[in-house]
Amino acid sequence: MGIQIAPAAMADFHQVLADHPRYWGERALRALHLLALVREFGSTCLVARDEGGVRGYVFGFVTPNGTGYVHLIATRDDARGTGLGRRLYAAFAGAAERHGARQLKAITSTENTGSIAFHRSIGFDMEIVDDYNGPGRAMAVFIRALPFDS
Ligand SMILES: CC(C)(COP(=O)(O)OP(=O)(O)OC[C@H]1O[C@@H](n2cnc3c(N)ncnc32)[C@H](O)[C@@H]1OP(=O)(O)O)[C@@H](O)C(=O)NCCC(=O)NCCS
């Protein structure tokens, strides 16, 4: 079986938390994994799986102003560099467009050079926004228009 991308089930949510270091390394981001997102925005919270289990996920939602906001995207350590992150974004973009999104948005820390390179590779514009996460806490903010054609 090849990789299939589908809405996340509760079991998938718990699986990615159990495998947290394989997605995020030393970074402790469990608290950002909100079950409410999976329950309330199920059609834009997606996992990629094959016979080896869940290989990646994207959790996001569509805002009232038509922005498909990606809260978390990650691929498992054994799936990196295979195009899976791009496929997850394409699947998210399709789901977001069906809910009226006209652009995509994501944020990451200014130190996350891998994420910045990834988002640039898939066509996002980036801006460093001072104080985005509170006083003195700048974030890299990514925007790109839809449709997501590559
Ligand atoms: C960022 C991440 C999701 C990328 O996933 P991936 O499956 O490796 O990405 P892909 O294989 O689809 O790569 C797509 C493009 O991004 C580029 N890219 C991906 N990661 C990169 C990196 N660390 N450095 C430079 N370029 C990178 C690829 O070269 C590719 O470019 P190309 O299509 O022009 O050849 C993955 O590395 C990850 O899970 N990182 C940890 C979690 C994280 O930081 N998530 C993002 C913040 S929310």
The ligand as an SDF file (V2000), in Angstrom:
LIG
                    3D

 48 50  0  0  0  0  0  0  0  0999 V2000
    9.5810   20.5380    7.7700 C   0  0  0  0  0  0  0  0  0  0  0  0
    9.1240   19.1020    7.3910 C   0  0  0  0  0  0  0  0  0  0  0  0
    7.6060   18.9770    7.6430 C   0  0  0  0  0  0  0  0  0  0  0  0
    9.4380   18.8810    5.9070 C   0  0  0  0  0  0  0  0  0  0  0  0
    8.8990   17.6240    5.5280 O   0  0  0  0  0  0  0  0  0  0  0  0
    9.5350   16.7080    4.3640 P   0  0  0  0  0  0  0  0  0  0  0  0
    8.5910   15.5650    4.1680 O   0  0  0  0  0  0  0  0  0  0  0  0
   10.9440   16.3970    4.6690 O   0  0  0  0  0  0  0  0  0  0  0  0
    9.4690   17.7270    3.1220 O   0  0  0  0  0  0  0  0  0  0  0  0
    9.4600   17.3530    1.5510 P   0  0  0  0  0  0  0  0  0  0  0  0
   10.2860   16.1230    1.3290 O   0  0  0  0  0  0  0  0  0  0  0  0
    8.0610   17.3500    1.0620 O   0  0  0  0  0  0  0  0  0  0  0  0
   10.2410   18.6110    0.9680 O   0  0  0  0  0  0  0  0  0  0  0  0
    9.6030   19.6130    0.1610 C   0  0  0  0  0  0  0  0  0  0  0  0
   10.6480   20.6230   -0.2290 C   0  0  0  0  0  0  0  0  0  0  0  0
   11.1720   21.2790    0.9410 O   0  0  0  0  0  0  0  0  0  0  0  0
   12.5820   21.1360    1.0020 C   0  0  0  0  0  0  0  0  0  0  0  0
   12.9720   20.8960    2.3960 N   0  0  0  0  0  0  0  0  0  0  0  0
   12.3210   20.1440    3.3050 C   0  0  0  0  0  0  0  0  0  0  0  0
   12.9860   20.1520    4.4760 N   0  0  0  0  0  0  0  0  0  0  0  0
   14.0960   20.9040    4.2790 C   0  0  0  0  0  0  0  0  0  0  0  0
   15.1780   21.2710    5.1140 C   0  0  0  0  0  0  0  0  0  0  0  0
   15.2640   20.8470    6.3990 N   0  0  0  0  0  0  0  0  0  0  0  0
   16.1510   22.0590    4.6020 N   0  0  0  0  0  0  0  0  0  0  0  0
   16.0930   22.4940    3.3040 C   0  0  0  0  0  0  0  0  0  0  0  0
   15.0610   22.1760    2.4690 N   0  0  0  0  0  0  0  0  0  0  0  0
   14.0830   21.3890    2.9600 C   0  0  0  0  0  0  0  0  0  0  0  0
   12.8870   19.9020    0.1720 C   0  0  0  0  0  0  0  0  0  0  0  0
   14.2190   19.9360   -0.3300 O   0  0  0  0  0  0  0  0  0  0  0  0
   11.8570   19.9910   -0.9210 C   0  0  0  0  0  0  0  0  0  0  0  0
   12.2810   20.9230   -1.8910 O   0  0  0  0  0  0  0  0  0  0  0  0
   12.1200   20.6090   -3.4600 P   0  0  0  0  0  0  0  0  0  0  0  0
   10.7280   20.0430   -3.6400 O   0  0  0  0  0  0  0  0  0  0  0  0
   12.3310   21.9290   -4.0980 O   0  0  0  0  0  0  0  0  0  0  0  0
   13.1650   19.5830   -3.7610 O   0  0  0  0  0  0  0  0  0  0  0  0
    9.9130   18.0310    8.2190 C   0  0  0  0  0  0  0  0  0  0  0  0
   11.3050   18.2410    8.0940 O   0  0  0  0  0  0  0  0  0  0  0  0
    9.5660   18.0200    9.6880 C   0  0  0  0  0  0  0  0  0  0  0  0
    8.6540   17.3250   10.1060 O   0  0  0  0  0  0  0  0  0  0  0  0
   10.3120   18.7840   10.5390 N   0  0  0  0  0  0  0  0  0  0  0  0
   10.0880   18.7970   11.9720 C   0  0  0  0  0  0  0  0  0  0  0  0
    8.7800   19.4710   12.3250 C   0  0  0  0  0  0  0  0  0  0  0  0
    8.7380   20.9390   11.8570 C   0  0  0  0  0  0  0  0  0  0  0  0
    9.6660   21.7110   12.0750 O   0  0  0  0  0  0  0  0  0  0  0  0
    7.5930   21.3070   11.2080 N   0  0  0  0  0  0  0  0  0  0  0  0
    7.3910   22.6360   10.6450 C   0  0  0  0  0  0  0  0  0  0  0  0
    7.0200   23.6640   11.6550 C   0  0  0  0  0  0  0  0  0  0  0  0
    5.2570   23.6870   12.0440 S   0  0  0  0  0  0  0  0  0  0  0  0
  1  2  1  0
  2  3  1  0
  2  4  1  0
  2 36  1  0
  4  5  1  0
  5  6  1  0
  6  7  2  0
  6  8  1  0
  6  9  1  0
  9 10  1  0
 10 11  2  0
 10 12  1  0
 10 13  1  0
 13 14  1  0
 14 15  1  0
 15 16  1  0
 15 30  1  0
 16 17  1  0
 17 18  1  0
 17 28  1  0
 18 19  1  0
 18 27  1  0
 19 20  2  0
 20 21  1  0
 21 22  1  0
 21 27  2  0
 22 23  1  0
 22 24  2  0
 24 25  1  0
 25 26  2  0
 26 27  1  0
 28 29  1  0
 28 30  1  0
 30 31  1  0
 31 32  1  0
 32 33  2  0
 32 34  1  0
 32 35  1  0
 36 37  1  0
 36 38  1  0
 38 39  2  0
 38 40  1  0
 40 41  1  0
 41 42  1  0
 42 43  1  0
 43 44  2  0
 43 45  1  0
 45 46  1  0
 46 47  1  0
 47 48  1  0
M  END
$$$$
